[in-house]
Amino acid sequence: MVPRCQVQVLYFAKSAEIAGIRSETISVPQEVKALHLWNEIETRHPGLADIRNQVIFAVRQEYVELGDQLLQLQSGDEIAIIPPIRTTRNNFEGKKVISLEYEAYLPMAENEVRKICSDIRQKWPVKHIAVLVPVSEASIIIAISSAHRAASLEAVSYAIETLKAKVPIWKKLAEVATKTFVPQVQGAKNQLVKASSWDSG
């Protein structure tokens, strides 16, 4: 029999809404394929099946695809359920976004920002890098200096695009809808309805 261990599962954004919790400790095999681990988690929270093809794991703050990869786990490890990471503008699915609420897997987000800074230093001759991602505010600040403007501009572009693709930060959007049918309000016609949904970026 494969020995088991106690791991902490962290739920973010849409996965937290579906599971109804932010974290829990569960017993899992110490050696387990990523997909089998997902199946164990999904058994506890069947609604997660709806987002199965949209999420990946972070195991000890490193991304892991849901597949045949064998994981070596230890008691105390963190397994984060990571919904998609992408960007959102001032509208979403044709509805105006009126406010944002941020959530982040903070230790992993900080680690990913450090990796981005390291990549920039390897790719461009930059002197200083500052990346601030205030989780409670709707902004990202990136400042890069170099002897030549072109290197700084390319590095800033790389930083923002990589940050949007890899750093686990999500936004909950409060929207104004003007549809004739809104799932939250059955039969509503041409009314302004406030709704919320998770997006990432």
C-alpha positions in Angstrom: 0.0 0.0 0.0 1.3 3.5 -0.9 1.9 5.7 2.2 -0.4 8.7 2.5 0.3 12.2 3.7 -1.7 15.3 4.7 -1.6 18.2 2.2 -3.3 21.6 2.2 -5.4 22.3 -0.8 -5.9 26.0 -1.6 -8.8 27.2 -3.7 -8.8 30.5 -5.6 -11.3 32.6 -7.5 -13.9 30.3 -9.3 -12.6 27.1 -7.7 -13.2 28.7 -4.2 -16.7 29.7 -5.2 -17.5 26.2 -6.4 -15.8 24.3 -3.5 -17.4 26.8 -1.0 -14.1 27.0 1.0 -10.7 28.6 0.6 -8.6 25.7 1.9 -8.7 22.3 3.4 -6.3 19.6 4.6 -6.8 16.2 2.9 -5.0 12.8 3.0 -3.5 11.7 -0.4 -1.0 9.2 -1.6 2.6 10.4 -1.3 3.2 9.3 -4.9 0.3 10.2 -7.1 -0.2 11.3 -10.7 -1.5 14.8 -11.0 -4.7 13.7 -12.7 -5.5 11.2 -10.0 -4.9 13.9 -7.4 -7.4 16.1 -9.2 -9.9 13.2 -9.3 -9.6 12.9 -5.5 -10.2 16.6 -5.1 -13.1 16.6 -7.5 -14.7 13.7 -5.6 -14.8 16.0 -2.5 -16.2 18.9 -4.6 -18.1 17.5 -7.7 -18.8 21.0 -9.0 -15.1 21.4 -9.9 -15.8 19.1 -12.8 -17.2 22.1 -14.6 -13.7 23.8 -14.6 -11.5 20.7 -15.0 -10.2 21.7 -18.4 -9.5 25.3 -17.3 -7.3 24.7 -14.2 -3.8 23.6 -13.4 -2.2 22.8 -10.0 0.6 24.6 -8.3 2.5 22.1 -6.1 4.9 23.8 -3.7 4.4 27.0 -5.8 5.4 25.3 -9.1 2.9 24.8 -12.0 1.9 21.3 -12.8 -0.5 20.3 -15.6 -3.3 17.9 -14.8 -1.9 14.8 -16.5 0.3 11.8 -16.0 3.1 13.6 -14.2 4.0 11.7 -11.0 4.0 13.9 -7.9 6.1 13.2 -4.9 4.2 14.7 -2.0 5.0 15.2 1.7 2.9 16.1 4.7 2.4 19.9 4.8 2.7 20.5 1.0 0.4 23.1 -0.5 -1.6 22.1 -3.6 -3.2 25.2 -5.2 -6.0 25.0 -7.7 -5.1 27.6 -10.2 -7.9 28.9 -12.5 -6.9 30.5 -15.9 -4.6 33.6 -15.7 -5.4 36.2 -18.3 -6.3 39.8 -18.6 -9.6 41.8 -18.5 -10.4 45.2 -19.9 -13.1 47.7 -18.8 -15.8 45.3 -20.2 -16.3 41.6 -20.1 -18.6 39.6 -22.4 -20.2 42.8 -23.6 -20.9 44.1 -20.1 -19.3 47.2 -18.5 -17.1 46.4 -15.6 -17.9 48.7 -12.7 -15.6 47.4 -10.0 -12.9 44.9 -9.4 -11.9 42.7 -6.4 -8.5 41.1 -6.4 -7.3 37.8 -5.0 -3.8 36.2 -5.3 -1.9 33.2 -4.3 0.6 35.6 -2.7 3.7 33.5 -2.0 3.6 32.0 -5.5 2.8 35.4 -7.1 5.9 36.9 -5.5 8.0 33.9 -6.6 6.8 34.3 -10.2 7.6 38.0 -10.2 11.1 37.2 -9.1 11.5 34.7 -12.0 10.3 37.4 -14.4 12.9 39.8 -13.1 15.6 37.2 -13.4 14.5 36.4 -17.0 14.7 40.1 -17.8 18.2 40.5 -16.5 19.3 37.5 -18.7 17.6 38.9 -21.8 18.3 42.6 -21.6 21.2 44.8 -20.3 19.0 46.5 -17.6 20.3 48.3 -14.5 17.2 48.4 -12.3 13.9 46.6 -12.2 10.9 47.3 -10.0 7.6 45.4 -10.3 4.8 46.2 -7.9 1.5 44.3 -8.1 -0.8 45.8 -5.4 -3.3 43.1 -4.9 -5.9 45.4 -3.4 -5.7 48.0 -6.2 -6.4 48.0 -9.9 -2.8 48.6 -11.1 0.5 47.1 -11.9 3.6 49.3 -11.8 6.7 48.2 -13.7 9.8 50.4 -13.8 13.0 49.4 -15.7 16.1 51.4 -16.4 18.9 50.7 -18.9 21.5 52.7 -20.8 19.3 52.5 -24.0 15.6 53.2 -24.2 14.9 50.2 -26.5 16.1 47.6 -24.0 13.9 49.1 -21.3 10.8 49.3 -23.5 11.2 45.7 -24.7 11.8 44.5 -21.1 8.7 46.3 -19.8 6.6 44.7 -22.6 8.0 41.3 -21.7 7.3 41.9 -18.0 3.7 42.8 -18.4 2.8 40.1 -20.9 4.6 37.4 -18.8 3.0 38.7 -15.6 -0.5 38.5 -17.1 0.2 34.9 -18.3 1.9 33.4 -15.3 1.4 35.3 -12.0 -1.6 33.8 -10.0 -3.7 36.9 -9.5 -7.4 37.0 -10.2 -10.1 39.7 -10.5 -13.7 39.4 -9.5 -15.7 41.6 -11.8 -18.8 43.5 -10.8 -20.6 44.1 -14.1 -23.6 46.1 -15.3 -25.7 44.0 -17.7 -28.4 45.2 -20.1 -29.4 41.8 -21.5 -33.1 40.8 -21.9 -32.3 37.6 -19.9 -29.9 37.5 -17.0 -29.4 34.2 -15.2 -29.4 35.9 -11.8 -32.7 37.6 -12.4 -35.1 35.4 -14.4 -37.2 37.3 -16.9 -35.6 40.7 -16.4 -36.0 42.9 -19.4 -33.8 45.9 -20.2 -32.9 46.3 -16.5 -29.5 47.2 -15.2 -28.4 44.3 -13.1 -25.2 44.0 -11.1 -23.6 40.6 -11.5 -20.2 39.2 -10.5 -17.8 36.7 -12.2 -14.2 35.8 -11.8 -11.6 36.5 -14.4 -7.8 36.5 -14.1 -4.9 38.8 -14.9 
